[in-house]
Amino acid sequence: MPSSARRTLGLVAGAATAALAIYFLRGTVRPAVPTPDTAPLADTAAVHGASSAPVAGQARIFATIGDSNSRIEGVAAHAGKLYVADWKDGGVYSVDAANGHVERVGQLPTKPGESLLGVATDSAGNVYVGAPQTGIIYRIDAAKLGKPDFKARKDVQAFASGAAGANGLTFDANGHLWVSGGDANAVYHVGPKGGQAKVFAKGYTMVSNDTTMPVRAYVTNGLGIDSAGNVYTANTGTGEITRLEVKPGYELGTITSVAKDERLLGADGIIVMPNGDIWVTANYRNALARITPDGVVTIVAHDPTGAVLHFPAEFKRIGNTFYMANLNFPVGANHATKYKGAQIAAIDVQ
Protein backbone atom coordinates (compact mmCIF):
# COMPACT_ATOMS: atom_id res chain seq x y z
CA MET A 1 0.00 0.00 0.00
CA PRO A 2 1.40 3.44 -0.90
CA SER A 3 2.58 5.63 1.96
CA SER A 4 -0.08 8.22 1.05
CA ALA A 5 -2.80 5.62 1.63
CA ARG A 6 -1.25 4.63 4.96
CA ARG A 7 -1.25 8.27 6.02
CA THR A 8 -4.89 8.48 4.98
CA LEU A 9 -5.74 5.53 7.19
CA GLY A 10 -4.28 7.29 10.20
CA LEU A 11 -6.73 10.15 9.78
CA VAL A 12 -9.86 8.05 10.09
CA ALA A 13 -11.80 8.37 13.38
CA GLY A 14 -15.15 9.44 14.83
CA ALA A 15 -18.62 8.98 13.34
CA ALA A 16 -20.92 10.82 10.93
CA THR A 17 -24.56 11.75 11.32
CA ALA A 18 -25.27 13.66 8.09
CA ALA A 19 -28.33 12.73 6.05
CA LEU A 20 -28.21 11.27 2.56
CA ALA A 21 -29.11 13.80 -0.16
CA ILE A 22 -31.23 12.45 -2.98
CA TYR A 23 -30.93 13.25 -6.69
CA PHE A 24 -33.60 12.03 -9.13
CA LEU A 25 -33.37 11.56 -12.90
CA ARG A 26 -34.62 15.03 -13.86
CA GLY A 27 -32.42 16.79 -11.36
CA THR A 28 -35.05 17.37 -8.67
CA VAL A 29 -33.62 17.44 -5.16
CA ARG A 30 -35.55 16.13 -2.20
CA PRO A 31 -34.46 15.96 1.43
CA ALA A 32 -33.60 12.64 2.99
CA VAL A 33 -34.86 11.28 6.26
CA PRO A 34 -32.33 12.76 8.72
CA THR A 35 -30.97 9.64 10.38
CA PRO A 36 -27.36 8.39 10.28
CA ASP A 37 -28.09 4.74 9.55
CA THR A 38 -30.85 4.61 6.95
CA ALA A 39 -31.72 6.79 3.95
CA PRO A 40 -33.53 6.60 0.58
CA LEU A 41 -31.65 5.80 -2.60
CA ALA A 42 -31.24 8.13 -5.55
CA ASP A 43 -31.04 7.91 -9.32
CA THR A 44 -29.27 10.43 -11.54
CA ALA A 45 -29.27 11.03 -15.29
CA ALA A 46 -27.46 8.63 -17.57
CA VAL A 47 -24.47 10.17 -19.31
CA HIS A 48 -25.56 9.13 -22.84
CA GLY A 49 -29.25 9.94 -22.50
CA ALA A 50 -32.26 8.53 -20.70
CA SER A 51 -31.85 5.21 -18.96
CA SER A 52 -34.40 3.61 -16.68
CA ALA A 53 -32.77 2.92 -13.34
CA PRO A 54 -33.79 0.24 -10.82
CA VAL A 55 -36.58 1.09 -8.41
CA ALA A 56 -35.14 3.00 -5.47
CA GLY A 57 -35.02 1.22 -2.12
CA GLN A 58 -33.27 2.01 1.15
CA ALA A 59 -29.60 2.55 1.92
CA ARG A 60 -28.76 1.50 5.45
CA ILE A 61 -26.00 0.27 7.72
CA PHE A 62 -26.57 -3.48 7.77
CA ALA A 63 -23.84 -4.78 10.10
CA THR A 64 -20.93 -3.59 12.24
CA ILE A 65 -17.76 -5.68 12.35
CA GLY A 66 -15.34 -5.95 15.27
CA ASP A 67 -14.73 -2.78 17.28
CA SER A 68 -13.85 0.87 16.73
CA ASN A 69 -10.36 -0.07 15.46
CA SER A 70 -11.61 -2.52 12.84
CA ARG A 71 -11.42 -1.96 9.07
CA ILE A 72 -12.70 -3.97 6.11
CA GLU A 73 -12.36 -3.60 2.33
CA GLY A 74 -13.41 -6.86 0.69
CA VAL A 75 -16.61 -8.86 1.03
CA ALA A 76 -17.60 -12.31 -0.24
CA ALA A 77 -20.93 -14.11 -0.35
CA HIS A 78 -21.89 -17.78 -0.17
CA ALA A 79 -25.08 -19.61 0.81
CA GLY A 80 -26.74 -16.55 2.31
CA LYS A 81 -23.72 -15.39 4.30
CA LEU A 82 -21.22 -12.58 3.79
CA TYR A 83 -17.54 -12.89 4.72
CA VAL A 84 -15.08 -10.09 5.54
CA ALA A 85 -11.54 -9.83 6.91
CA ASP A 86 -10.51 -7.29 9.55
CA TRP A 87 -7.25 -5.40 9.05
CA LYS A 88 -6.98 -4.79 12.79
CA ASP A 89 -5.99 -8.34 13.69
CA GLY A 90 -6.70 -10.59 10.72
CA GLY A 91 -10.03 -11.78 12.09
CA VAL A 92 -12.48 -13.31 9.61
CA TYR A 93 -16.19 -12.72 10.16
CA SER A 94 -19.41 -14.09 8.72
CA VAL A 95 -22.59 -12.02 8.48
CA ASP A 96 -25.98 -13.65 8.01
CA ALA A 97 -27.69 -11.83 5.14
CA ALA A 98 -31.08 -12.76 6.56
CA ASN A 99 -30.70 -10.97 9.89
CA GLY A 100 -27.30 -9.24 10.07
CA HIS A 101 -25.94 -11.57 12.76
CA VAL A 102 -22.14 -11.24 12.94
CA GLU A 103 -19.87 -14.09 14.03
CA ARG A 104 -16.09 -14.34 14.16
CA VAL A 105 -15.30 -17.57 12.29
CA GLY A 106 -11.57 -17.52 11.58
CA GLN A 107 -8.19 -15.87 11.90
CA LEU A 108 -5.51 -15.07 9.32
CA PRO A 109 -1.78 -15.35 10.12
CA THR A 110 -1.20 -11.69 9.19
CA LYS A 111 0.43 -8.91 11.19
CA PRO A 112 -1.84 -6.56 13.18
CA GLY A 113 -2.87 -3.67 10.95
CA GLU A 114 -1.82 -5.39 7.72
CA SER A 115 -4.14 -4.40 4.88
CA LEU A 116 -6.46 -7.12 3.57
CA LEU A 117 -8.29 -6.36 0.36
CA GLY A 118 -10.23 -8.76 -1.86
CA VAL A 119 -12.31 -11.54 -0.30
CA ALA A 120 -13.91 -14.36 -2.31
CA THR A 121 -15.56 -17.74 -1.89
CA ASP A 122 -15.45 -20.69 -4.25
CA SER A 123 -18.37 -22.97 -5.08
CA ALA A 124 -17.68 -25.08 -1.97
CA GLY A 125 -17.76 -22.10 0.38
CA ASN A 126 -14.02 -21.94 1.07
CA VAL A 127 -12.91 -18.38 1.85
CA TYR A 128 -10.02 -16.59 0.13
CA VAL A 129 -8.42 -13.31 1.22
CA GLY A 130 -5.85 -11.20 -0.62
CA ALA A 131 -2.90 -9.66 1.22
CA PRO A 132 -1.48 -6.96 -1.11
CA GLN A 133 1.77 -6.31 0.72
CA THR A 134 2.95 -9.94 0.51
CA GLY A 135 1.08 -10.93 -2.65
CA ILE A 136 -0.36 -13.96 -0.86
CA ILE A 137 -3.90 -15.25 -1.30
CA TYR A 138 -4.97 -17.08 1.85
CA ARG A 139 -7.51 -19.91 1.84
CA ILE A 140 -9.68 -21.12 4.72
CA ASP A 141 -11.47 -24.43 4.31
CA ALA A 142 -15.23 -24.09 4.71
CA ALA A 143 -15.27 -26.97 7.19
CA LYS A 144 -12.95 -25.05 9.53
CA LEU A 145 -14.96 -21.83 9.66
CA GLY A 146 -16.41 -21.17 13.10
CA LYS A 147 -14.79 -24.18 14.77
CA PRO A 148 -13.81 -23.55 18.42
CA ASP A 149 -10.35 -25.07 17.90
CA PHE A 150 -9.56 -22.91 14.83
CA LYS A 151 -5.85 -22.08 14.62
CA ALA A 152 -4.49 -19.74 11.96
CA ARG A 153 -1.19 -21.56 11.58
CA LYS A 154 -2.78 -24.95 10.88
CA ASP A 155 -6.16 -24.05 9.37
CA VAL A 156 -5.16 -21.31 6.91
CA GLN A 157 -3.37 -22.19 3.69
CA ALA A 158 -1.25 -19.88 1.55
CA PHE A 159 -3.23 -20.81 -1.57
CA ALA A 160 -1.38 -18.57 -4.04
CA SER A 161 1.67 -16.31 -4.05
CA GLY A 162 3.22 -13.74 -6.35
CA ALA A 163 0.10 -11.56 -6.71
CA ALA A 164 1.69 -8.22 -5.75
CA GLY A 165 -0.94 -5.67 -4.73
CA ALA A 166 -3.63 -8.39 -4.54
CA ASN A 167 -6.95 -6.57 -4.63
CA GLY A 168 -10.15 -7.84 -6.24
CA LEU A 169 -10.66 -11.63 -6.19
CA THR A 170 -13.17 -13.45 -8.41
CA PHE A 171 -13.58 -17.06 -9.52
CA ASP A 172 -14.58 -17.88 -13.08
CA ALA A 173 -16.95 -20.68 -14.08
CA ASN A 174 -14.07 -23.18 -14.20
CA GLY A 175 -12.86 -22.51 -10.66
CA HIS A 176 -9.95 -20.39 -11.87
CA LEU A 177 -9.12 -17.52 -9.48
CA TRP A 178 -8.54 -14.06 -10.94
CA VAL A 179 -6.82 -11.30 -8.98
CA SER A 180 -6.48 -7.59 -9.75
CA GLY A 181 -3.21 -6.00 -8.73
CA GLY A 182 -4.39 -2.69 -7.23
CA ASP A 183 -1.45 -0.32 -7.51
CA ALA A 184 0.66 -2.93 -9.38
CA ASN A 185 -1.21 -2.23 -12.65
CA ALA A 186 -1.68 -5.93 -13.25
CA VAL A 187 -4.12 -8.83 -13.40
CA TYR A 188 -3.14 -12.30 -12.24
CA HIS A 189 -4.73 -15.75 -12.38
CA VAL A 190 -4.17 -19.11 -10.73
CA GLY A 191 -5.76 -22.51 -11.22
CA PRO A 192 -7.99 -24.41 -8.78
CA LYS A 193 -4.99 -26.06 -7.11
CA GLY A 194 -3.30 -22.73 -6.34
CA GLY A 195 0.44 -22.06 -6.53
CA GLN A 196 2.35 -19.24 -8.14
CA ALA A 197 0.04 -16.63 -9.65
CA LYS A 198 0.61 -15.93 -13.34
CA VAL A 199 0.58 -12.43 -14.81
CA PHE A 200 -2.28 -12.16 -17.32
CA ALA A 201 -1.89 -8.46 -18.16
CA LYS A 202 0.35 -5.68 -16.90
CA GLY A 203 0.77 -1.95 -17.49
CA TYR A 204 -2.39 -1.61 -19.59
CA THR A 205 -3.99 1.34 -17.80
CA MET A 206 -2.69 4.79 -16.88
CA VAL A 207 -2.31 6.63 -13.59
CA SER A 208 -4.44 9.79 -13.38
CA ASN A 209 -2.63 13.08 -13.96
CA ASP A 210 -4.58 14.61 -11.08
CA THR A 211 -1.99 14.66 -8.30
CA THR A 212 -4.65 15.76 -5.78
CA MET A 213 -6.35 12.36 -6.14
CA PRO A 214 -4.98 10.43 -3.11
CA VAL A 215 -5.96 6.96 -4.33
CA ARG A 216 -5.00 7.40 -8.00
CA ALA A 217 -2.31 4.69 -7.73
CA TYR A 218 -5.01 2.01 -7.69
CA VAL A 219 -5.29 1.62 -11.44
CA THR A 220 -6.37 -2.05 -11.36
CA ASN A 221 -8.95 -2.08 -8.61
CA GLY A 222 -11.78 -4.57 -8.21
CA LEU A 223 -12.39 -7.42 -10.63
CA GLY A 224 -15.49 -8.72 -12.38
CA ILE A 225 -16.08 -11.53 -14.88
CA ASP A 226 -18.83 -11.69 -17.49
CA SER A 227 -20.72 -14.74 -18.74
CA ALA A 228 -18.17 -15.22 -21.55
CA GLY A 229 -15.28 -15.30 -19.07
CA ASN A 230 -13.85 -11.87 -19.89
CA VAL A 231 -12.30 -9.86 -17.05
CA TYR A 232 -13.13 -6.28 -16.01
CA THR A 233 -11.08 -3.95 -13.80
CA ALA A 234 -11.56 -0.41 -12.50
CA ASN A 235 -9.15 2.52 -12.55
CA THR A 236 -9.87 4.32 -9.27
CA GLY A 237 -8.12 7.54 -10.26
CA THR A 238 -9.70 8.04 -13.69
CA GLY A 239 -13.12 6.38 -13.35
CA GLU A 240 -12.42 4.05 -16.29
CA ILE A 241 -13.74 0.48 -16.56
CA THR A 242 -11.68 -1.82 -18.79
CA ARG A 243 -12.56 -5.19 -20.31
CA LEU A 244 -9.79 -7.73 -20.94
CA GLU A 245 -10.72 -10.47 -23.39
CA VAL A 246 -9.79 -13.94 -22.12
CA LYS A 247 -9.02 -16.24 -25.05
CA PRO A 248 -8.70 -20.05 -24.92
CA GLY A 249 -5.78 -21.19 -22.81
CA TYR A 250 -6.09 -18.07 -20.66
CA GLU A 251 -4.39 -15.93 -23.27
CA LEU A 252 -4.93 -12.16 -23.36
CA GLY A 253 -7.01 -10.85 -26.24
CA THR A 254 -8.38 -7.38 -26.95
CA ILE A 255 -8.34 -4.73 -24.22
CA THR A 256 -11.34 -2.38 -24.42
CA SER A 257 -12.38 0.72 -22.49
CA VAL A 258 -16.02 0.06 -21.58
CA ALA A 259 -16.69 3.40 -19.87
CA LYS A 260 -14.82 6.40 -18.53
CA ASP A 261 -16.81 8.91 -16.54
CA GLU A 262 -15.98 11.56 -13.95
CA ARG A 263 -18.88 10.28 -11.87
CA LEU A 264 -17.02 6.96 -11.57
CA LEU A 265 -14.01 8.53 -9.84
CA GLY A 266 -13.08 6.14 -7.06
CA ALA A 267 -14.25 3.11 -9.09
CA ASP A 268 -13.61 0.16 -6.81
CA GLY A 269 -15.75 -2.98 -6.68
CA ILE A 270 -17.17 -4.51 -9.88
CA ILE A 271 -20.01 -6.99 -10.42
CA VAL A 272 -20.96 -8.09 -13.94
CA MET A 273 -24.53 -9.37 -14.22
CA PRO A 274 -25.70 -12.16 -16.57
CA ASN A 275 -27.41 -9.57 -18.81
CA GLY A 276 -24.11 -7.71 -19.26
CA ASP A 277 -24.84 -4.80 -16.91
CA ILE A 278 -21.81 -3.76 -14.89
CA TRP A 279 -22.30 -2.48 -11.34
CA VAL A 280 -19.53 -0.38 -9.82
CA THR A 281 -18.93 1.26 -6.45
CA ALA A 282 -17.28 4.69 -6.68
CA ASN A 283 -15.57 5.15 -3.31
CA TYR A 284 -14.39 8.73 -3.91
CA ARG A 285 -17.96 9.91 -4.52
CA ASN A 286 -19.86 7.51 -2.20
CA ALA A 287 -21.80 6.21 -5.18
CA LEU A 288 -23.18 3.07 -6.78
CA ALA A 289 -23.32 3.02 -10.58
CA ARG A 290 -24.72 0.80 -13.29
CA ILE A 291 -23.17 0.60 -16.78
CA THR A 292 -25.09 -0.96 -19.63
CA PRO A 293 -23.27 -3.17 -22.16
CA ASP A 294 -23.15 -0.22 -24.58
CA GLY A 295 -21.49 2.05 -22.02
CA VAL A 296 -24.38 4.10 -20.65
CA VAL A 297 -23.59 5.11 -17.06
CA THR A 298 -26.36 5.63 -14.51
CA ILE A 299 -25.65 6.69 -10.92
CA VAL A 300 -28.15 4.64 -8.96
CA ALA A 301 -27.17 5.83 -5.48
CA HIS A 302 -25.17 8.86 -4.39
CA ASP A 303 -24.42 9.78 -0.78
CA PRO A 304 -22.42 13.05 -0.93
CA THR A 305 -22.61 13.67 2.83
CA GLY A 306 -21.56 10.19 3.90
CA ALA A 307 -24.70 9.36 5.84
CA VAL A 308 -24.54 5.65 5.00
CA LEU A 309 -21.84 5.17 2.37
CA HIS A 310 -18.36 5.91 3.70
CA PHE A 311 -15.90 5.27 0.85
CA PRO A 312 -17.65 2.07 -0.35
CA ALA A 313 -15.18 -0.51 -1.65
CA GLU A 314 -15.88 -4.15 -2.62
CA PHE A 315 -19.47 -5.36 -2.68
CA LYS A 316 -21.64 -8.40 -3.37
CA ARG A 317 -25.24 -8.94 -4.41
CA ILE A 318 -27.65 -11.37 -2.75
CA GLY A 319 -31.13 -11.28 -4.26
CA ASN A 320 -32.09 -7.65 -4.75
CA THR A 321 -29.65 -6.28 -2.19
CA PHE A 322 -26.09 -5.03 -2.62
CA TYR A 323 -23.83 -5.29 0.43
CA MET A 324 -20.87 -2.88 0.45
CA ALA A 325 -17.80 -2.72 2.67
CA ASN A 326 -17.27 0.85 3.90
CA LEU A 327 -13.51 1.46 3.87
CA ASN A 328 -13.83 4.85 5.60
CA PHE A 329 -10.95 6.74 3.92
CA PRO A 330 -11.49 10.50 4.67
CA VAL A 331 -11.00 11.67 1.06
CA GLY A 332 -13.27 12.81 -1.75
CA ALA A 333 -16.87 13.09 -0.53
CA ASN A 334 -15.63 11.93 2.87
CA HIS A 335 -12.89 14.52 3.30
CA ALA A 336 -14.69 16.37 6.08
CA THR A 337 -15.96 13.29 7.89
CA LYS A 338 -14.35 10.93 10.35
CA TYR A 339 -15.47 7.43 11.18
CA LYS A 340 -14.43 4.65 13.49
CA GLY A 341 -15.08 0.98 13.06
CA ALA A 342 -16.02 -1.30 10.17
CA GLN A 343 -19.47 -1.43 8.67
CA ILE A 344 -21.34 -3.10 5.83
CA ALA A 345 -23.87 -0.88 4.06
CA ALA A 346 -26.85 -2.37 2.21
CA ILE A 347 -28.82 -1.00 -0.74
CA ASP A 348 -31.94 -2.60 -2.17
CA VAL A 349 -32.52 -2.51 -5.92
CA GLN A 350 -34.80 -4.22 -8.41
Secondary structure, 3 states (H helix, E strand, C coil): CCHHHHHHHCCCCCCCCCCCCEECCCCCEECCCCCCCEEECCCCCCCCCCCCCCCCCEEEEEEEECCCCCCCCCCEEECCEEEEECCCCCEEEEEECCCCCEEEEEECCCCCCCCCCCEEECCCCCEEEEECCCCEEEEECHHHCCCCCCCHHHHEEEEEECCCCCCCEEECCCCCEEEECECCCEEEEECCCCEECEEEEECCCCCCCCCCCCCCCCCEEEEEECCCCCEEEEECCCCEEEEEEEECCCEEEEEEEEEECHHHCCEEEEEECCCCCEEEEEHHHCEEEEECCCCCEEEEEECCCCCCCCCEEEEEEECCEEEEEECCCCCHHHCCCCCCCEEEEEEECC
